[in-house]
Amino acid sequence: MMRQAVGMSEVLPDTIPAALDRAVEELGDREALVDEDVRWTWSELAAHVDVAARALLATGIERGDRVAIWSPNVGEWVVAALAVQRVGGAVATMNTRFKGHEGAYNIRTSGARLLFSVTDFLDTDYVALLEADGGVPDCLDEIIVFRGPTPGETTSWTDFLARSEQSSSDAVQERFAEVSGEDMCDIIFTSGTTGAPKGAMMGHAASIRAFWAWTDVIGLRSDDRHLIVYPFFHAFGLYIGDPDATAEAIDADGWLHTGDVGVLDAAGNIKITDRLKDMFITGGFNVYPAEVEAILWRHPEVAQASVVGVPDERMGEVCAAFVIPRSDSSLDPESMISWSRDNMANYKVPRLVEVVDSLPMNASNKVLKFELRDRAATRRG
C-alpha cells in the first residue's frame, strides 16, 4: 500500500489482504518485491500469495489460527505472511537471534500450529535448535522449511505449495471475506529486557493506519524503492496470553502506555530519554538509569555501564552499577563510587559498583536488566 505519484485513494482498506488487492488493482505491473534474482510485480506477488493461501487451507488452517515464522528476510517470508493473513490467521514473528528455548517460548505462548523456518541461515538450523533445547512445542502440527535441508518430519516449501491443488482460489476468497479490520494479523514479541518476552497483538486496521501515517511523514511514493534492512519481526501492539500486562499497557480509554520517558520540545518533537520501568526512586528523587549511565560513560576507564535500582531499607531504592572497564584499565569499585560523587547528584551515585567482563544480553543485544537487579539484590543481601 503506497502513495502513487499522482495520489492514491486515501479511503484506507480495512485489512492487509485488501491492501494487497488494491495494490494489484492500481499498481499491478509495477515491481513489488526484489529478493536476489527474484523480481515480482504486484500481480505476480499476489499470485504467489494465492497459491500459499490455498496450501494453508488444504493444511487445515482456520480463521484465528496462529502461524510462526522464524526466518531471515526472504521472499518466502513475505508470501507466507500475506497468505496466513489472507485466510484469517495471525503471524507470530520470531527473532532470528533466538536460541532454541527462546524460540520454543514464543511458539508456545502464541499457540502456533505451523512454523515456517530455514535450516541454513548463517550456519544456523532453527529446527535443530528447537529439537536440541527441550524439543518441538506440542502446539506445532508441522514445520515447513523455506530454504535448506528438510530434516526428519519437516516439509519443504515446495512440497507445502503443492497442496494448493487440493484447494481453490474461490475458497481463499470466501475465507478472506470473513476477515475484518479488527482481526489480529500479527503477534510480535517484545525483546524481554524486563522479563519474559511479551507477545504484542496487532490488528489489521490499526497496522494499516500506522503504516499510512508513516508513509505520509516520510513521503513514500509508489515509484520509490525501499531497502528493508531491519528484520521483519520488529513492531509493537497488545500482549497475548498475558491479560495483566495488557491492562497495564493499555488503559480503559484505549491509550497505549509505552513506558517511555521523553522530553517534548517547543516544535512538538519528542526525544525518548529512558524507560519508565527502569526508573527508580531514591529518597523521593526519580533516578533515570540512562542519565546515570551517560555520566558513567564519561569516565576515562569505562567502556560500558548499566544501571539498575535495588531495594534499600532507608532510601527505598538505590543505584547499582555494572561496569565493563576498558582493556587497559585497573578500575576498582571504590574509585568508581568516589568519581561518581564528584560528577553527579548524590541521590544518583551508585551505592554498589560491580566491575564485570560482560553484561547479560538478549537476542536483540539489549541488556537484561532484571538479571542485573537480581544479582545486585543478592550482593546487597
Secondary structure, 3 states (H helix, E strand, C coil): CCECCCCCCCCCCCCHHHHHHHHHHHHCCCEEEEECCEEEEHHHHHHHHHHHHHHHHHHCCCCCCEEEEECCCCHHHHHHHHHHHHCCCEEEECCCCCCHHHHHHHHHHHCCCEEEEECCECCECHHHHHHHCCCCCCCCCEEEEEECCCCCCCEEHHHHHHHHHHCCHHHHHHHHCCCCCCCEEEEEECCCCCCCCCEEEEEHHHHHHHHHHHHHHHCCECCCCCCCCCCCCCCCCEEECCHHHHHHHECCCCCECCCEEEEECCCCCEEEEEECCCCEEECCEEECHHHHHHHHCCCCCEEEEEEEEEEECCCEEEEEEEEEECCCCCCCHHHHHHHHHHHCCHHHCCCEEEECCCCCECCCCCECHHHHHHHHHHHHC
